[in-house]
Amino acid sequence: MFVLSKIKDTVPIFPMEFKLETHVAITSYLHKKYSNKILQQVGFCMAVWDLVECGDGKVRWGDGAVWYKVIFNLLVFQPVIGEVFVGKVVSSTPDRIRVSLGFFDDIYILASALPPDEFIYDPDEPEQPTGAHHWLVPQDEEDAAEGLERTRLPILNSDLIRLRLTSTKFQEHEPGPPRERTRVVDGIVEDIPIGEGEEVLPGWLLEGTIAEQGLGCVDWWPAPEEEGDEAEDMVVG
């Protein structure tokens, strides 16, 4: 899930930072540039791990900065396809369930990827006014023969949910055509809020599934029982 990626970059140290030690100034610059950012085809950057190599500083004409060519390790969130992890449900719509890991929020479980005979969306869920998806618990042959209604387990906001990663998609945002900045409403000219009516895709989109045994809300499945004194000691310790 987390890996170290070796990155090359050229870092400027400006005069106001000359009082700092070189490695401190370089690390601070790299943190500001990379931390909490999406690096295309790499992943979500968490933090600078360490400096591997730093060349001699060179002064360029015009800016007064000393420039260093550096190689460093970057701690990156980079899950692999098929990996299972637990997150928290952020929101639900008829099309998708959005999940957060706390530090990364763009994980989606698409309704189109869930078996329709096992999952349904109920817009009138009493515990969640915005609606919620439900898992229809499979029945045994006896209950099915009697025509009993299947038990429905809701997926609510803030629930812990276990999912398996199925795909990752990087999005490159390019400048689009000019758009209207104002509109006339009842004879009054008003500004159009930025982004209104537009769906802005995240720079990195992760998609997962819960349509497998053991996946879904953590509360759906009982915790495994510890066996033996050794296991008991491990829990206490």
N, C-alpha and C positions, 0 to 999 in steps of 0.2 A: 504493500500500500504506500509506503514511504521509501523513497530512494534518494541517493546522492547523485546529482548530475554535475558533470564537470563543464564549466562555462568559461569562455574567453571574453574579455571586454577591455575597453580603454577607459580609464577613470581619471577625471580632472580633480585636482586638489587646489582650491582657490586660496588667495592670500589670507583670508580671515580664518582659514583652518591650518595655517602653517604652524600654529602653536601646538597642535596635536601631534602625537606620534603618527608616523606615516601609515602603519597598518590599521590604526584606529580610525583615521580619517577615511581610508579606502573602504574599510568594512562598513562604516556609517553611510557612505555614499551608496554602496551596493545594497544595503538594507532598504534604503529609501527607494531605490530604483526597482527592486525585484520583489520585496516582501508583499504578500497578499495580491499578487498579480498573476494573470494567466500568461504563460509562455507557450506560444504556439508550438504544437507537436511535442511538447515536453510535459506540461501539467501545471498544477497550481503551486506557485512558489511560496514556501513557508518562511524560510530564513536562510541567511548565509551561514554555512557550516564552518568553513575555514578557508584561509588563503593558501593556495598550493604554490603559486609562483608569482613574483612581482619583479618586473623589469626596472631599469633605470628611468628616473623621471626626466621628461623633456619639456622645455618651455616653448610654447608656440607664440607666434607674434599676435598681439591684439587683445588677449584676454588675461594675461598675467598668471594663468594657472600652470601648475606642473602636471603633466599627463603621464600616467603609468599604464603599461600593458600588463594585465593581470590574468591569472587563471585561478579559479576558485571553485569550491564545491558548494552546491546549492541544495538544500533540503527541499524535496518536491513531493507533493501528494500526487501519486501516479498509480492508481489501482489498475489491476489487470482484469481482463474479461473473465468472468466466472468467479471472481472473488466475492465473498459474502461479508457484509458488514451491517452494523446496526446504526440507524439514525433516528431522528425525530420528525414526525409529520408536521409540516408547516401549514399546508393548505390543501384543499381538495376542490376540484371542479369536475364536471361530467367527463372531461377528456383526460385528466391526469391527477396524480397525487404528487405533491412536491415534498421532498425530504431534505433535511439539513443534517450535517454532521457537526454543526457548531461553528466550524471555521470555513465550511464550504456549503453553499445553499442550493446549488443548481443540479440537484439529482431528481429525476422524474420517473415515476412509474406510470406508463401510458395505459389508459383504459383499453385501448385497441389491442394491447398485448396480453390482456387477461382473458381467460376463457369465459364467454358470456353465460355459460351454465353454472359457473362457480362464483362470479362476482357481478354485483349490480350496483347502480348508483341511485340513492334515494334522496331527492331534493328536500324532502319533508322530515329529515332526521330530527327528532325532538331534542336531542342533546347537542345539535350543531345546526343553527339556523341556515347556514350556507350549504347544507347538504353533506352527505358522506357516502363513501363506497362501503359495501358490505360483502363479507365472505359468506356464501351459503355452504354450511357444513355438510359434507356428504352423509347420506343416510345408509344404514344397513338394509338388507333386503326385506326384513320384517317391517321396518318403519315405512319403507317405500311402498310395500304392498298394502299397508293400511291407509296410505294416502296422507300421512302426517306432514304438516308443514315443516320445511327445513329450518333449522336454527340459523339466525342471521347474526353475525358478529361484525359490528361497525369498526371502521378505521377513522378515528377522530383526531383532530389537531392535538399536538403534544404527545400523542401515543408514540412509544418506542416501537420501531418497525425493523424487521430483519429482511434484507433483500439481497438478491444476487445481481451483480453487474452484467449487463448484456451488450452494451455498446457505449462508445465515447465519440463525441463529435466536436471538432474545433470549428468555430465560426469566425470568419474574417469580415469585419465590418468596414465597408467602403462608403465614401461619401455618396449620397444619393442626389437626385435632382432637387432643385429649389422647391420649397413648399410655401403655401400661403401662411403668412404670419398673423393676419388679422381676419376677422369675420364680422358681418353685420347682423345683429340680433335686435329686432324691434326698432330698427333705425339707429341703433347705437353701435359704434365700432368698438370691438373688444379684441384683446390679444388671444391667440390660440395657444393654450399650454403646450410646452414642448413634449412630444411623445404621445399626445392625445390621439387615439385611434390607431396607433402603431404598436405592433408587437415587436419589441426589441429582444432578439435572442441573445442569451449569454455567450461570452467568448468561448466557453467550454461547457458542453452539455453531456451529462451522464444519464444513461437510461438503465433501469433495472426491472426486475420482475419479482413477484411474490407468489407466482403460480406454481409452487413446488412444495413438497412435504417439508415441514419445519420452518418455512418462511412465513412472513406476515407479522402481525403485531406480536411482540414478545409475550404478552399476557395470554395469548391463545394457547401456548404450549407450556406444560409444566416443566419446572426446572429439574434437571437430572438429579437423582438421589445419590449422595456420596456413599460409597461402600467401603467398609473396613476401617480399622483404626488409623491406617496410614493416610487415607483420604481425609479423615476427620482432623488429623494433626495438621495437614496442609491447609485446611480451611481456617483453623485457629491461628496458625502462624501467619 
